[in-house]
Amino acid sequence: MKPEKLIMSAFGPYAGQTEIDFSAFERSGLFLISGTTGAGKTTIFDGISYALFGEVSGDSRGTGYLRSGFARPETPTFVRLSFEHRGKNYTIKRSPGYLRPAIRGSGVTAQKPEVELALPERNITKINEATGKIEELLGINHKQFKQIAMIAQGEFLKLLSASSEERAVIMRKVFNTATFDKIQSRLKERVSALKAGLDGIDQAMRQHISGVLPSGGRPDALAALPGDIYRLSGTLEFIETLIAESTGELSALQAEKSAAATLSEELTRKLSLAEQHNLAVDSLERNKKILRESEPVLKKLRQELLLLQAKEPERERLAALIGEIENSLPRYRELSEKTSLLARERGEFAVKQEELRILSEAVSLGKKQLAALDAELELSADAERNKLEAERRVTDAVASGAKLEELKNAAYDLEKKQALYSADERAFSRAEHTYSAMEKLFLANQAGILASALKAGVPCPVCGSAEHPNPARKADGAPPQAELEQRKQELENLRASMIASSLAARSAKTRLETLLPEPDAAPQNIAARIAEHKLLLQKLVEEQRAFGKIFAARQKAAASRKKTGTELQDSERKLGPLADAVSALSTKTQILANDLKNLRENLKFASEQPAGEELKKTRALLAKMKNELAGKTEMLRTVSERIASAKALLEKDRHLDGEKIDLHALNKAKNGVKLDLERLDKQINAASHAIETNSGIIQKLKDRQRERVEAEERYQDAKLVSDTANGVLSGKQKLKFETYVQQVYFDMALKEANKRFAAMTDGRYSLLRQETPESNQGQSGLELDVFDAWTLKKRGARSLSGGESFEAALALALGLSDVVQNFSGGVKIDAMFIDEGFGALDEDSLEKALSVIASLADGDRLVGIISHVQELKEKIYHRIIVERGKQGSGITLDKNW
């Protein structure tokens, strides 16, 4: 990938649209990007990085602050990069999200992030899809792009001076070896899990041993139970002895239980026979008593039954009376129905008579009302025309008034928004003046802070000079950077508010000019015209109300005339049929009255209710007499059967002597045997449970022992692998698996780095990785030494001077870049930026470093050095000069271009 043209608009410190044409470096790929601190040199690489991947180069610079604080509100923020890759040309444009003035109305609106990637075959406008396509084209992601194309001296100097553990963390980021660190952690976790499993088996075995049960004959035998799970044979033999003892005890208990069960069955048989004998004796006495008590009762029942049977004629009379009343009930119902019907007919007759009277009066009144309404309608014939004309005049007047009110509101709105704009303009002017003064003090103070650290003979970190004839002084009252940034944000907020209020005032003025009836009409006369118009409108509204009332009265009269006419016709139509209905009802009621008189003369009771009550009472009396007869008959039958049964049982049990057998001694003997059986059952169950439990424990212990042997083997094997991978083997070098893999990459990077380091130091120095650590106390494997060919000795990399350290760091960074690029699938990145650090080099070292860097630019590769060192400006003829100003930074090309 080789950049051809970069355009940055309102991006970082660049307020307007800034263009860099990299195609001008085709003949000599080495160029310098110079300028003061904070001018925006690194922003050029940020622009390339953001265009490709949507991210900037530094970890401390996020994409949320990419819009320039110097940009005008209407200037869009975007980066457009044209580049060539493997013979094809591509263009990508990205815009970050930011706030901009609203196109319509006042205020601000959010501009969403956008992207447009122009491919030879199509265009992509989705952000994730465009980033994915760039990664597919280049074969690397943003992180790898920074490692290959951006050499930041400050970051790689950390790698040179770091400890082995710190260098491992850096190498993990560069070569993505975190997977191997995860493998080490997983191995540790597996060892912990296997150890926990082994401990679990030991705990289970101890738990099994604690569950061993003694035999009934030796409850204190467990005191001698061995508990060592690592010598299990003695424990197993002891438990087998307990099982043998419990087995013998079980046989003796079962024999004793068999004898007790036989005795219990014999006692149960004797007790059953005795209980049957006693029951028969009780039955004999009970039946004798029944005979003595039941014979007098039987005689009395026979006498009472004869008396009840003699009342049969009374029962027959009551039954006849019930039949008579039941037969008359339909006539009582007929009487009730006809009485109700007569009442209804008389009521309807009265209603119809009243309706006839009311209808006759309504016909007479309706004729009089029709005559009066016809006269009223004749007088208001023109009411509708007058009302419509008055409404039209009011409508026209209201429309004119609305236009006058709109004109008044527009004039007031313009006055208010012009005042708001003036206030915002004054506030912005004051804030801009304050911020400019604070910024001057802040910049002056930065030079003073740098100058306070200068020492005679030590090169300046800015210009590289060892002489400091006139160092800057710290400014009094200089603000801190955080306060300056806050004031800058407040200034931007005031600027946005001023622009918004200006646009609002301009819009209000345009609206007022549109509403004025003539271009030169004076808005000051609007109030007088509105007052005059209100008086006219009031007069027209009153006139409209008067005509409206007349028209409403005419409409009401017309509606009443129509309704009255309709009602009169309806009443006249109903009058004849209603008179006929009244005459028919009079005749019908007279006939019903005669029928009711004849029906009452043939009935015993006045109505159905007293007849029903008499029927109910008679039925109850008859039922009572029948129930008494049936009850006595049933009682006589029951007593007769009881006496016959008692006589039969007495005949059956006549042979008994009448003496009962004593059951207490038999029950006592049986209960004693029952207690013995319960005791024996408990002892047998305990012995059986002990045998079963102890036999199960033996099997479980044997199973767990086999599991433990296998688990121990797995644990020891896994621990050996984990200790090896994590570098914690006792007596061995502390070398982790991840570090072992990193050594391969590190050796390749050192090989490439030494090609440049030797060239920059006339073959004196080369970087070496320590093969054998100084001790086995801490983690090792990535220690770095420097071999001095002049002294033929090795020494630590931290012993290099400042300039030598920069050369070593630059060489190491270039070596790492080469290795990363080689391991990225043949990635071809034909551009590189080297950022700062050259101020620590003397003139000879600077020449050699530039020679090495120039060799990188051979062929088609572009190499840009980002620095403000004066000597580089004199040695590199192709330059991009970044200049910082109050209105934002700008880029100019050197005259020798």
Secondary structure by P-SEA (a helix, b strand, c coil): ccccbbbbccccccccbbbbbccccccccbbbbbbccccccaaaaaaaaaaccccccccccccccccccccccccccbbbbbbccccbbbbbbbbcbbbbcccccbbbbbbcbbbbbbccccccccaaaaaaaaaaaacccaaaaaacccccaaaaaaaaaccaaaaaaaaaaaccaaaaaaaaaaaaaaaaaaaaaaaaaaaaaaaaaaacccccccccccccccccccccaaaaaaaaaaaaaaaaaaaaaaaaaaaaaaaaaaaaaaaaaaaaaaaaaaaaaaaaaaaaccaaaaaaaaaaaaaaaaaaaaaaaaaaaaaaaaaaaaaaaaaaaaaaaaaaaaaaaaaaaaaaaaaaaaaaaaaaaaaaaaaaaaaccaaaaaaaaaaaaaaaaaaaaaaaaaaaaaaaaaaaaaaaaaaaaaaaaaaaaaaaaaaaaaaaaaaaaaaaaccccccccccccccccbbbbbbcccccaaaaaaaaaaaaaaaaaaaaaaaaaaaaaaaaaaacccccccccaaaaaaaaaaaaaaaaaaaaaaaaaaaaaaaaaaaaaaaaaaaaaaaaaaaaaaaaaaaaaaaaaaaaaaaaaaaaaacccccaaaaaaaaaaaaaaaaaaaaaaaaaaaaaaaaaaaaaaaaaaaaaacccccccccaaaaaaaaaaaaaaaaaaaaaaaaaaaaaaaaaaaaaaaaaaaaaaaaaaaaaaaaaaaaaaaaccccccccccaaaaaaaaaaaaaaaaaaaaaaaaacccbbbbcccccccccccccbbbbbbcccccbbbbcccccaaaaaaaaaaaaaaaaaaaaaacccccccbbbbccccccccaaaaaaaaaaaaaaacccbbbbbbcccaaaaacccbbbbbbbcccbbbbbbcccc
